[in-house]
Amino acid sequence: MKLFCLTIAGSDPTCGAGIQADIRTFDRCGVHPFSVITAITYQSATEFYGYKSLSDDLNKQLDAIFTSYPVKFVKIGMIPDVKALDIIVDVVRTHELIVILDPVSISSAGERLSSEGFELEIERSLFPYIKVLTPNINEAGFYANRDLSNKTIENIAELKEAAIILIKKLYSDNQALDAEKAVVIKSAGTKQGEIFDLVCISKGIGSNENYEFKLYKKPKLSFNGNVHGTGCVFSSAITAFLAKGNPLAKAIEKAEIFFDAKFQKFIELPNKGKVIDLTISEERVEVINQIKEIYNFISRLKKFSKLIPEVRMNISGSLPNATIKEDIAGIEGRITIINGYPQASGEIKFGATDHTARLILSAKEFDNSINYVINLKYNPNWIDLIQQNTDLELQEIIREDQPEKIKKQEFSTMQWLIKESMANKGKIPDIIWDKGAMGKEPIIRLFSKNSKDMIEKLRKIIEIIS
């Protein structure tokens, strides 16, 4: 099943913040978005003109979602009034939701999104049900009742003390005190031209209080104007990565990486307004389109189904200078067989593949022109036919030769396969294949530079074995 998340937040006409930014972030992080709107705001990236609460319609929106879908992970943003708060708390409790709260009460243009002092109602009613709280430095200072302005790394003890005050507010007497929770204070302080986020994770606040801290440092950017919607994007990314099964600390780490990558590029709007550019780059669109070309070629003919292994097939494509898994695109859920035809189980997404992504990254260490790989079913007769009747270069890898330390080390087998091939061939061949091992299916791996190259190789293979 496709992973999904819910956002409960206000609507922003610029699509740079609020529910629109949440939706786009969920999509970029690989989960399907559901949304419930708490308020309609009247704002640009630099000016805020007011809002209209939709609390009278909130229950109907939530009922439509929860009567149909088993939502577990929810990001909450703008809460305009007490009625909306009561409804949200009730749905969180009823459905035992995992909540990430961006405690926004003032717009990036400096205007209030709720009545004065309403933050205390949110703290009293909603905080005990929150998994992750993501305040900026001003919000953290308000809730901790501390002056946290203009802090540096020299004040780290004071910042950690504030984080502990905040995280304790996420527990209540009628909740399990051993639940893991986190506070992320955004732009908590500065250090020699850098800013840092402060993460505090608690394993619980019972008899043995234990807090883990981590700093995420980033360059301090200097620019004119206002950047709209940063908190929305960050908190939504945490929600998405939690929904994808990451442990709490790892989900926050991935959200930091995602946010930092996106924060390097803005969409410049008139009057010095800026929003984070969440659009897909032309370079990434090109990779997705080439994977589509390969998929379209194999999915229109039944005979390609014979090439799908038991572990199912995937096609992965790489950015030219990829260095991390998130630079590799693939098909979510892989390719299976439906009514005799190859059929994709999900969409083409960056960061969606694992084994094939590591294959490409390992191959690119030796040959940066390798950008695509597809895994195919192994058949010894096919290997003979390909060797005898095509110009494709093949290399067998004996899995039993794999050192024990490599077998035990997670994510190392793909790197070993490539290194063995380089040692034997001196280059990356068209095909690396193996006969499998205990618990490992035999696999043929086909490499190429681009979609045209891959399609030509697949055409040769299917013509020979059919």
VOPANU-567623 format. One record per residue (C-alpha): x negated, y, z; residue in one letter. Coordinates in nm, 2 decimals. Each point is the difference from the previous one (the first is absolute). Layout:
R       c1       c2       c3   type
R        X        Y        Z      A
...
END
This chain:
R       c1       c2       c3   type
R     0.00     0.00     0.00      M
R    -0.12     0.35    -0.08      K
R    -0.11     0.18     0.31      L
R     0.19     0.32     0.09      F
R     0.01     0.28     0.25      C
R     0.26     0.26     0.11      L
R    -0.06     0.37     0.04      T
R     0.24     0.21     0.20      I
R    -0.09     0.37    -0.06      A
R     0.11     0.33    -0.16      G
R     0.02     0.07    -0.37      S
R    -0.26     0.24    -0.15      D
R     0.07     0.17    -0.34      P
R    -0.37     0.01    -0.09      T
R    -0.04    -0.38     0.05      C
R    -0.33     0.08     0.17      G
R     0.14    -0.08     0.35      A
R     0.29    -0.17     0.18      G
R     0.18    -0.30    -0.14      I
R    -0.13     0.05    -0.35      Q
R    -0.36    -0.01     0.11      A
R     0.08    -0.31     0.21      D
R     0.15    -0.18    -0.30      I
R    -0.29     0.08    -0.22      R
R    -0.25    -0.11     0.26      T
R     0.18    -0.33     0.07      F
R    -0.01    -0.07    -0.37      D
R    -0.37     0.08    -0.04      R
R    -0.07    -0.23     0.30      C
R     0.18    -0.29    -0.16      G
R     0.33    -0.01     0.19      V
R     0.36     0.07    -0.12      H
R     0.15     0.31     0.16      P
R     0.34     0.03     0.16      F
R     0.11     0.35     0.12      S
R     0.24     0.17     0.23      V
R     0.02     0.38     0.00      I
R     0.04     0.19     0.32      T
R     0.02     0.35    -0.14      A
R    -0.02     0.20    -0.32      I
R    -0.27     0.26     0.02      T
R    -0.02     0.32    -0.20      Y
R    -0.37     0.06    -0.04      Q
R    -0.30     0.04    -0.24      S
R    -0.35    -0.11     0.08      A
R    -0.06     0.34     0.16      T
R     0.34     0.13     0.12      E
R     0.27    -0.15     0.21      F
R     0.35     0.14    -0.03      Y
R     0.21    -0.24     0.21      G
R     0.16    -0.34     0.02      Y
R     0.33    -0.18     0.02      K
R     0.03    -0.30     0.24      S
R     0.16    -0.32    -0.15      L
R     0.05    -0.16     0.34      S
R     0.37    -0.04    -0.07      D
R    -0.09    -0.22    -0.29      D
R    -0.29    -0.18     0.16      L
R     0.18    -0.31     0.13      N
R     0.15    -0.07    -0.34      K
R    -0.34     0.01    -0.16      Q
R    -0.16    -0.22     0.26      L
R     0.29    -0.25    -0.01      D
R    -0.04    -0.03    -0.38      A
R    -0.36    -0.10     0.05      I
R     0.02    -0.22     0.31      F
R     0.31    -0.20    -0.11      T
R    -0.19    -0.11    -0.31      S
R    -0.37    -0.01     0.07      Y
R    -0.22    -0.13     0.29      P
R    -0.20     0.31     0.05      V
R    -0.26    -0.01     0.28      K
R    -0.25     0.28    -0.07      F
R     0.12     0.36     0.00      V
R    -0.17     0.34    -0.02      K
R     0.19     0.28     0.17      I
R    -0.06     0.36    -0.08      G
R     0.23     0.30     0.04      M
R     0.28    -0.04     0.26      I
R     0.22     0.31    -0.02      P
R     0.22    -0.03     0.31      D
R     0.12    -0.21     0.30      V
R     0.27    -0.18    -0.20      K
R    -0.26    -0.12    -0.25      A
R    -0.24    -0.10     0.28      L
R     0.26    -0.20     0.18      D
R     0.09    -0.19    -0.32      I
R    -0.36    -0.07    -0.08      I
R    -0.08    -0.12     0.35      V
R     0.30    -0.23    -0.01      D
R    -0.10    -0.16    -0.34      V
R    -0.36    -0.04     0.12      V
R     0.11    -0.18     0.31      R
R     0.27    -0.21    -0.17      T
R    -0.22    -0.13    -0.27      H
R    -0.33     0.00     0.20      E
R    -0.18     0.20    -0.26      L
R    -0.37     0.06    -0.02      I
R    -0.02     0.38     0.00      V
R    -0.26     0.24    -0.12      I
R     0.09     0.36     0.10      L
R    -0.14     0.31    -0.15      D
R     0.12     0.24     0.27      P
R     0.05     0.29    -0.24      V
R     0.20     0.29     0.16      S
R    -0.15     0.30    -0.20      I
R    -0.04     0.01    -0.37      S
R    -0.33     0.06    -0.17      S
R     0.12     0.35    -0.07      A
R     0.04     0.06     0.38      G
R     0.38    -0.02     0.04      E
R     0.19    -0.23     0.24      R
R     0.17    -0.31    -0.12      L
R     0.21    -0.03     0.31      S
R     0.12     0.20     0.30      S
R    -0.26     0.14     0.25      E
R    -0.09    -0.26     0.26      G
R     0.15    -0.29    -0.19      F
R    -0.34    -0.18     0.00      E
R     0.06    -0.09     0.37      L
R     0.32    -0.18    -0.10      E
R    -0.19    -0.20    -0.26      I
R    -0.27    -0.08     0.26      E
R     0.26    -0.12     0.26      R
R     0.22    -0.20    -0.24      S
R    -0.22    -0.13    -0.28      L
R    -0.36    -0.01     0.11      F
R     0.04    -0.33     0.20      P
R     0.10    -0.18    -0.32      Y
R    -0.29     0.12    -0.21      I
R    -0.29    -0.22    -0.13      K
R    -0.22     0.28    -0.14      V
R     0.02     0.38     0.07      L
R    -0.18     0.22    -0.25      T
R     0.00     0.36     0.13      P
R    -0.22     0.28    -0.13      N
R    -0.21     0.19     0.25      I
R     0.27     0.25     0.08      N
R     0.26    -0.27     0.05      E
R    -0.24    -0.20     0.21      A
R    -0.07     0.30     0.22      G
R     0.37     0.06     0.05      F
R     0.09    -0.35     0.10      Y
R    -0.31    -0.04     0.22      A
R     0.05     0.34     0.15      N
R    -0.36     0.09    -0.08      R
R    -0.17     0.27    -0.19      D
R    -0.17    -0.20    -0.28      L
R    -0.08     0.29    -0.24      S
R    -0.34     0.04    -0.14      N
R    -0.15    -0.31     0.15      K
R    -0.33    -0.15    -0.12      T
R    -0.17    -0.34     0.05      I
R    -0.14     0.15     0.32      E
R     0.36    -0.01     0.13      N
R     0.06    -0.36    -0.08      I
R     0.07    -0.10     0.36      A
R     0.27     0.26     0.02      E
R     0.15    -0.12    -0.33      L
R    -0.01    -0.36     0.12      K
R     0.18     0.10     0.32      E
R     0.27     0.16    -0.20      A
R     0.04    -0.31    -0.22      A
R     0.04    -0.22     0.31      I
R     0.27     0.24     0.13      I
R     0.18    -0.03    -0.33      L
R    -0.03    -0.38    -0.03      I
R     0.14    -0.05     0.35      K
R     0.31     0.18    -0.11      K
R     0.06    -0.28    -0.25      L
R     0.07    -0.24     0.28      Y
R     0.30    -0.02     0.23      S
R     0.10    -0.22     0.30      D
R     0.25    -0.20    -0.19      N
R    -0.25    -0.09    -0.28      Q
R    -0.28    -0.26    -0.01      A
R    -0.30     0.19     0.13      L
R    -0.24    -0.23    -0.19      D
R     0.12     0.12    -0.35      A
R    -0.28     0.13    -0.22      E
R     0.05     0.37    -0.10      K
R    -0.20     0.28    -0.14      A
R    -0.03     0.38    -0.02      V
R    -0.18     0.16    -0.28      V
R    -0.08     0.37     0.06      I
R    -0.06     0.15    -0.35      K
R    -0.28     0.26    -0.04      S
R    -0.07    -0.04     0.37      A
R    -0.32     0.19    -0.01      G
R    -0.31     0.10    -0.20      T
R    -0.36    -0.11    -0.02      K
R    -0.27     0.18    -0.21      Q
R     0.21     0.08    -0.30      G
R     0.22    -0.31     0.05      E
R     0.35    -0.05     0.15      I
R     0.10    -0.32     0.16      F
R     0.32    -0.19     0.09      D
R     0.00    -0.17     0.34      L
R     0.17    -0.34     0.02      V
R     0.09    -0.14     0.34      C
R     0.14    -0.36     0.01      I
R     0.14    -0.15     0.32      S
R     0.05    -0.38     0.06      K
R     0.24     0.09     0.27      G
R     0.02     0.21     0.32      I
R     0.05    -0.27     0.26      G
R    -0.25    -0.07     0.28      S
R    -0.29     0.00    -0.23      N
R     0.02     0.31    -0.22      E
R    -0.22    -0.03    -0.31      N
R    -0.05     0.27    -0.26      Y
R    -0.19    -0.03    -0.32      E
R    -0.12     0.32    -0.18      F
R    -0.12     0.07    -0.35      K
R    -0.09     0.31    -0.19      L
R     0.06     0.04    -0.37      Y
R    -0.22     0.27    -0.13      K
R     0.05     0.19    -0.32      K
R    -0.14     0.31    -0.17      P
R     0.17     0.33     0.11      K
R     0.14     0.15    -0.32      L
R     0.02     0.37    -0.05      S
R     0.28     0.13    -0.22      F
R     0.26     0.28    -0.03      N
R     0.36    -0.07     0.06      G
R     0.21    -0.27     0.16      N
R    -0.01    -0.38    -0.05      V
R     0.35    -0.13     0.03      H
R     0.10    -0.35     0.12      G
R    -0.33    -0.14     0.14      T
R     0.16    -0.15     0.31      G
R     0.27    -0.17    -0.20      C
R    -0.24    -0.17    -0.23      V
R    -0.23    -0.13     0.28      F
R     0.28    -0.14     0.23      S
R     0.17    -0.16    -0.30      S
R    -0.33    -0.17    -0.10      A
R    -0.04    -0.15     0.35      I
R     0.36    -0.13    -0.02      T
R    -0.06    -0.16    -0.34      A
R    -0.33    -0.17     0.11      F
R     0.17    -0.13     0.32      L
R     0.28    -0.15    -0.22      A
R    -0.26    -0.17    -0.21      K
R    -0.11    -0.20     0.30      G
R    -0.31     0.19     0.11      N
R    -0.09     0.01     0.37      P
R     0.06     0.34     0.16      L
R    -0.36     0.12    -0.01      A
R    -0.04    -0.12    -0.36      K
R     0.32     0.16    -0.12      A
R    -0.12     0.34     0.15      I
R    -0.34    -0.05    -0.17      E
R     0.15    -0.07    -0.34      K
R     0.23     0.30     0.04      A
R    -0.30     0.22     0.08      E
R    -0.18    -0.13    -0.32      I
R     0.32     0.05    -0.21      F
R     0.06     0.35     0.14      F
R    -0.37     0.11    -0.04      D
R     0.00    -0.11    -0.37      A
R     0.33     0.19    -0.07      K
R    -0.11     0.31     0.19      F
R    -0.28     0.06    -0.25      Q
R     0.25     0.10    -0.26      K
R     0.29     0.25     0.02      F
R     0.27     0.12    -0.23      I
R    -0.04     0.38     0.00      E
R     0.33     0.19     0.02      L
R     0.06     0.37    -0.04      P
R    -0.05     0.23     0.30      N
R    -0.29    -0.21     0.13      K
R     0.22    -0.30     0.07      G
R    -0.15    -0.35    -0.01      K
R     0.13    -0.35     0.02      V
R    -0.19    -0.33     0.01      I
R    -0.02    -0.15    -0.35      D
R     0.15    -0.34     0.03      L
R     0.03    -0.05    -0.37      T
R    -0.19    -0.29    -0.16      I
R    -0.31     0.11    -0.19      S
R    -0.03    -0.05    -0.38      E
R    -0.28    -0.24     0.07      E
R     0.22    -0.22     0.22      R
R     0.29     0.02    -0.24      V
R    -0.24    -0.13    -0.27      E
R    -0.09    -0.30     0.21      V
R     0.37    -0.08     0.07      I
R     0.08     0.03    -0.36      N
R    -0.28    -0.24    -0.10      Q
R     0.12    -0.25     0.25      I
R     0.35     0.04    -0.14      K
R    -0.13    -0.07    -0.35      E
R    -0.16    -0.33     0.12      I
R     0.31    -0.10     0.19      Y
R     0.23     0.08    -0.29      N
R    -0.22    -0.21    -0.23      F
R     0.03    -0.31     0.22      I
R     0.36     0.05     0.13      S
R     0.17    -0.02    -0.34      R
R    -0.11    -0.36    -0.08      L
R     0.09    -0.31     0.20      K
R    -0.33    -0.17    -0.09      K
R    -0.19     0.23     0.23      F
R     0.19    -0.15     0.30      S
R    -0.24    -0.30    -0.03      K
R    -0.28     0.23     0.10      L
R     0.15     0.10     0.34      I
R    -0.17    -0.18     0.29      P
R     0.18    -0.12     0.31      E
R    -0.12     0.30     0.19      V
R     0.16     0.21    -0.28      R
R    -0.16     0.24    -0.24      M
R    -0.12     0.35     0.05      N
R    -0.14     0.26    -0.23      I
R    -0.23     0.26     0.16      S
R    -0.14     0.32    -0.16      G
R    -0.26     0.24     0.13      S
R    -0.08     0.36     0.00      L
R    -0.32     0.05    -0.19      P
R    -0.21     0.07     0.31      N
R     0.20    -0.20     0.25      A
R    -0.17    -0.07     0.34      T
R     0.29    -0.10     0.22      I
R     0.31    -0.22    -0.02      K
R     0.22     0.30    -0.03      E
R    -0.16     0.08    -0.33      D
R     0.13    -0.33    -0.15      I
R     0.35    -0.04    -0.12      A
R     0.20    -0.32    -0.03      G
R     0.34    -0.15     0.00      I
R     0.17    -0.02     0.34      E
R     0.11    -0.36     0.07      G
R    -0.19    -0.12    -0.30      R
R     0.15    -0.17    -0.32      I
R     0.21    -0.31     0.03      T
R     0.23    -0.19    -0.24      I
R     0.36     0.09    -0.05      I
R     0.21    -0.19    -0.25      N
R    -0.31    -0.13    -0.16      G
R    -0.16     0.34    -0.05      Y
R    -0.28     0.18     0.19      P
R     0.17     0.25     0.23      Q
R    -0.15     0.27     0.23      A
R     0.13    -0.01     0.36      S
R    -0.06     0.37     0.06      G
R    -0.14     0.32    -0.13      E
R    -0.35     0.10    -0.11      I
R    -0.16     0.17     0.30      K
R    -0.35     0.11     0.10      F
R    -0.12    -0.19     0.31      G
R     0.25    -0.28    -0.06      A
R    -0.25    -0.27    -0.07      T
R    -0.26    -0.17     0.21      D
R    -0.19    -0.29    -0.16      H
R     0.00     0.14    -0.35      T
R    -0.09     0.34     0.13      A
R    -0.31    -0.13     0.18      R
R    -0.09    -0.19    -0.32      L
R    -0.01     0.32    -0.20      I
R    -0.18     0.20     0.27      L
R    -0.26    -0.27     0.02      S
R    -0.04    -0.02    -0.38      A
R    -0.03     0.37    -0.03      K
R    -0.31    -0.01     0.23      E
R    -0.18    -0.17    -0.29      F
R     0.20     0.12    -0.30      D
R     0.21     0.32     0.04      N
R     0.17    -0.06    -0.34      S
R     0.20    -0.29     0.15      I
R     0.34     0.15     0.08      N
R     0.26    -0.28    -0.03      Y
R     0.04    -0.35     0.12      V
R     0.28    -0.26    -0.01      I
R     0.02    -0.34     0.18      N
R     0.11    -0.30    -0.21      L
R     0.09    -0.36     0.07      K
R    -0.29    -0.25    -0.02      Y
R     0.01    -0.29    -0.24      N
R    -0.33    -0.19    -0.09      P
R     0.12    -0.06    -0.35      N
R     0.06     0.37    -0.05      W
R    -0.36     0.07     0.11      I
R    -0.13    -0.24    -0.26      D
R     0.23     0.15    -0.27      L
R    -0.11     0.36     0.08      I
R    -0.37    -0.09     0.01      Q
R     0.02    -0.19    -0.33      Q
R     0.23     0.23    -0.20      N
R    -0.05     0.36     0.11      T
R    -0.28     0.24     0.05      D
R     0.09     0.06     0.36      L
R    -0.28    -0.05     0.25      E
R     0.09    -0.22     0.30      L
R    -0.17    -0.06     0.33      Q
R     0.09    -0.27     0.25      E
R    -0.05     0.06     0.37      I
R    -0.02    -0.29     0.24      I
R     0.19     0.10     0.32      R
R    -0.17    -0.28     0.20      E
R    -0.33     0.19    -0.05      D
R     0.14     0.29     0.19      Q
R    -0.20     0.05     0.32      P
R     0.19    -0.07     0.33      E
R    -0.04     0.36     0.12      K
R     0.16     0.12    -0.32      I
R     0.29    -0.24     0.04      K
R     0.07     0.13     0.35      K
R    -0.05     0.37    -0.08      Q
R     0.33     0.16    -0.10      E
R     0.01     0.16    -0.35      F
R    -0.35    -0.13    -0.10      S
R     0.09    -0.28    -0.24      T
R     0.07     0.23    -0.30      M
R    -0.33     0.18     0.05      Q
R    -0.18    -0.33     0.01      W
R     0.17    -0.12    -0.32      L
R    -0.12     0.31    -0.19      I
R    -0.35    -0.02     0.14      K
R    -0.03    -0.37    -0.09      E
R     0.11     0.08    -0.36      S
R    -0.25     0.27    -0.03      M
R    -0.27    -0.23     0.13      A
R     0.09    -0.26    -0.26      N
R     0.09     0.21    -0.30      K
R    -0.17     0.33     0.07      G
R     0.33     0.18    -0.08      K
R     0.37    -0.02     0.07      I
R     0.15    -0.25    -0.25      P
R     0.34     0.01    -0.15      D
R     0.12    -0.28     0.22      I
R    -0.11    -0.12     0.35      I
R     0.17    -0.33     0.10      W
R    -0.02    -0.25     0.27      D
R     0.15    -0.34     0.08      K
R     0.13     0.11     0.34      G
R    -0.08    -0.14     0.35      A
R     0.18    -0.11     0.31      M
R     0.31     0.22     0.02      G
R    -0.11     0.20    -0.30      K
R     0.17    -0.02    -0.34      E
R    -0.23    -0.03    -0.31      P
R     0.02     0.33    -0.19      I
R    -0.11     0.16    -0.33      I
R    -0.09     0.37     0.03      R
R     0.00     0.21    -0.32      L
R    -0.18     0.33     0.00      F
R     0.02     0.29    -0.25      S
R    -0.08     0.36    -0.05      K
R     0.34     0.12    -0.10      N
R     0.35    -0.12    -0.10      S
R    -0.08    -0.04    -0.37      K
R    -0.30    -0.22     0.10      D
R     0.21    -0.20     0.24      M
R     0.28    -0.06    -0.24      I
R    -0.24    -0.12    -0.27      E
R    -0.15    -0.25     0.24      K
R     0.34    -0.12     0.12      L
R     0.10    -0.04    -0.37      R
R    -0.30    -0.22    -0.07      K
R     0.07    -0.21     0.31      I
R     0.37    -0.06    -0.06      I
R    -0.05    -0.08    -0.36      E
R    -0.26    -0.27     0.08      I
R     0.19    -0.17     0.28      I
R     0.35     0.01    -0.15      S
END
